[in-house]
Amino acid sequence: MKSSTQDNVESKIHKVKGEIKEVAGKLSNNPSLEMEGKSEKIEGKVQEKVGQVKKVFGK
């Protein structure tokens, strides 16, 4: 699997995990878990951009 494709797949996984944690944090009134979910979603977005950059440069 190409590195850019790998980054794209991992970014989607991080986004989904982040969304689940964020919703779970809201439902359980756990601000720590909610923030953890938000940060994981951001991590997924960053990784997606890294994959896009790699794709442009052919890596």
Residue pairs with C-beta under 8 A, 6 or more apart in sequence:
1 9
2 55
2 59
3 51
3 54
3 59
4 51
4 52
4 54
4 55
4 59
5 51
6 51
7 47
7 48
7 50
7 51
7 54
8 48
8 51
10 44
10 47
11 44
11 45
11 46
11 47
11 48
11 51
12 44
12 48
13 44
14 40
14 41
14 43
14 44
14 47
15 40
15 41
15 44
15 45
15 48
17 37
17 40
17 44
18 37
18 38
18 39
18 40
18 41
18 42
18 43
18 44
19 37
19 41
20 37
21 33
21 34
21 36
21 37
21 40
22 33
22 34
22 37
22 38
22 41
23 37
24 30
24 33
24 37
25 31
25 32
25 33
25 34
25 35
25 36
25 37
26 34
